[in-house]
């Protein structure tokens, strides 16, 4: 196998990010909104939901929704959609966005801590074997050993799938209880 410890460390971190994107881990934080804009936390990997009051905001793709994000028929200054641009969340209303200052709740998948030292452990629980397989695969790809690379790629995907299932069990949300109305 080829590769330096620096490359291997890079590959282990890449593998950890790949797994984290599939993770069911969630973090919930309150975010400050000033003039319709909120800063995305530095550890945010994937945004899942933004709640403003009792409403969940929809995502607006800036490329598809230009020149405005105004898609709803709402006439309030409650946000109806959000977009992401340059590390910020842009909230959209049909009236004046500049007056919108409040807080919202952001639910997201946190980015795992980067492993920089040989003694560092992955932040993702029980991901060690999958990450080693990812690192081996990528090292063989760089060393142009196609046969070994193909073997370790297959092993990586098997271990990744096992990890994703284990993660889903560890981080599953409890079932919602049906409300009974009298």
C-alpha positions in Angstrom: 0.0 0.0 0.0 1.3 3.5 -0.8 0.6 6.8 0.8 2.0 9.0 3.6 0.5 9.3 7.0 -0.7 12.8 5.9 -2.6 11.3 3.0 -4.0 8.6 5.2 -5.1 11.1 7.8 -6.8 13.1 5.0 -8.5 10.0 3.8 -9.7 9.1 7.3 -11.2 12.5 7.6 -12.9 12.3 4.2 -14.4 8.9 5.2 -15.7 10.4 8.4 -17.4 13.2 6.5 -18.9 10.7 4.1 -20.4 8.7 7.0 -21.5 11.9 8.8 -23.5 13.0 5.8 -25.6 9.8 6.2 -25.8 10.0 10.0 -29.0 10.4 11.9 -27.2 12.4 14.6 -28.9 15.8 15.0 -28.0 19.0 16.8 -30.6 21.6 17.8 -29.5 25.2 18.3 -31.2 28.6 18.5 -30.0 31.0 15.9 -30.2 34.8 15.9 -31.8 36.4 13.0 -30.8 40.0 12.1 -32.4 41.8 9.2 -33.5 38.4 7.8 -30.1 36.8 8.0 -28.7 34.1 10.3 -25.2 32.7 10.4 -24.8 29.0 9.9 -22.9 27.4 12.9 -19.3 26.4 12.0 -20.0 22.7 12.9 -23.1 22.4 10.6 -22.7 19.8 7.9 -26.3 19.3 6.7 -29.3 21.5 7.5 -32.4 19.5 8.1 -35.0 21.9 9.4 -35.4 25.5 10.4 -38.3 26.3 12.7 -39.6 29.8 13.1 -42.3 29.8 15.8 -44.5 26.8 15.0 -43.6 26.7 11.3 -41.0 24.7 9.5 -39.5 26.7 6.7 -39.2 25.4 3.2 -35.9 25.5 1.3 -35.6 27.8 -1.7 -33.0 27.1 -4.4 -31.7 30.5 -5.3 -30.9 29.5 -8.9 -34.4 28.2 -9.5 -36.3 30.8 -7.5 -34.6 34.0 -8.8 -35.2 36.9 -9.0 -37.1 36.4 -5.8 -37.9 33.7 -3.4 -41.5 34.9 -3.0 -43.4 31.7 -3.7 -46.1 31.8 -1.0 -49.2 33.9 -0.9 -48.6 34.9 2.7 -48.9 38.5 3.5 -47.2 38.4 6.9 -43.5 39.0 7.7 -43.2 35.5 9.0 -40.5 33.7 7.0 -41.8 31.1 4.5 -38.6 29.9 2.9 -34.9 30.0 3.5 -31.9 29.9 1.2 -28.2 29.3 2.0 -25.5 31.7 0.6 -21.9 32.2 1.7 -22.3 30.6 5.1 -25.5 32.4 5.9 -29.2 31.5 6.0 -31.4 34.0 4.2 -35.0 34.1 5.4 -37.7 35.2 3.0 -41.0 36.9 3.6 -43.4 38.7 1.3 -43.1 41.9 3.1 -40.0 43.6 4.5 -37.2 41.2 5.2 -35.0 43.9 6.6 -37.3 44.3 9.6 -37.1 40.6 10.5 -35.0 40.1 13.7 -35.8 37.3 16.0 -34.6 33.8 16.7 -35.3 30.5 15.0 -34.4 26.9 15.8 -32.0 25.1 13.5 -31.8 21.2 13.4 -28.7 19.9 11.6 -26.2 17.1 11.3 -23.0 18.3 13.0 -19.6 18.0 11.3 -17.4 15.6 13.1 -14.1 17.0 14.5 -11.1 16.7 12.2 -8.6 14.1 13.3 -5.1 15.7 13.1 -3.0 13.7 15.6 -2.2 10.0 15.4 -3.8 9.6 18.8 -7.1 11.2 17.7 -10.2 9.0 17.5 -13.1 9.4 15.2 -16.0 11.3 16.6 -18.5 9.0 15.0 -19.2 6.0 17.3 -17.9 2.6 16.1 -16.8 4.0 12.7 -13.1 2.9 13.1 -13.2 -0.2 10.8 -15.2 1.6 8.1 -12.8 4.5 8.1 -9.7 2.2 7.9 -11.3 0.5 4.9 -11.9 3.9 3.3 -8.3 4.9 3.9 -7.0 1.7 2.4 -9.3 2.1 -0.7 -8.1 5.7 -1.3 -4.5 4.8 -0.7 -4.7 2.0 -3.3 -6.4 4.3 -5.7 -3.6 6.8 -5.4 -1.0 4.0 -5.8 -2.8 2.9 -9.0 -3.3 -0.6 -7.7 -6.7 -1.1 -9.3 -7.3 -4.6 -8.1 -6.7 -3.8 -4.4 -8.5 -0.5 -4.7 -11.6 -2.3 -6.1 -11.4 -4.8 -3.2 -11.2 -2.2 -0.5 -13.8 0.0 -2.1 -16.2 -2.9 -1.9 -15.2 -3.5 1.8 -15.7 0.2 2.5 -19.2 0.2 1.1 -20.2 -2.9 3.1 -18.8 -1.5 6.4 -20.3 2.0 5.6 -23.8 0.4 5.2 -23.4 -1.5 8.4 -22.4 1.7 10.2 -25.3 3.6 8.7 -27.7 1.0 10.0 -26.1 1.0 13.5 -26.1 4.8 13.5 -29.8 4.9 12.6 -30.6 2.6 15.5 -28.5 4.7 18.0 -29.9 8.0 16.8 -33.5 7.2 15.9 -36.2 9.5 17.0 -38.8 7.9 19.4 -42.0 7.2 17.6 -44.6 10.0 17.9 -47.5 9.1 20.1 -50.9 9.4 18.5 -53.0 12.0 20.3 -56.4 10.9 21.5 -59.2 13.4 21.1 -62.2 13.0 23.2 
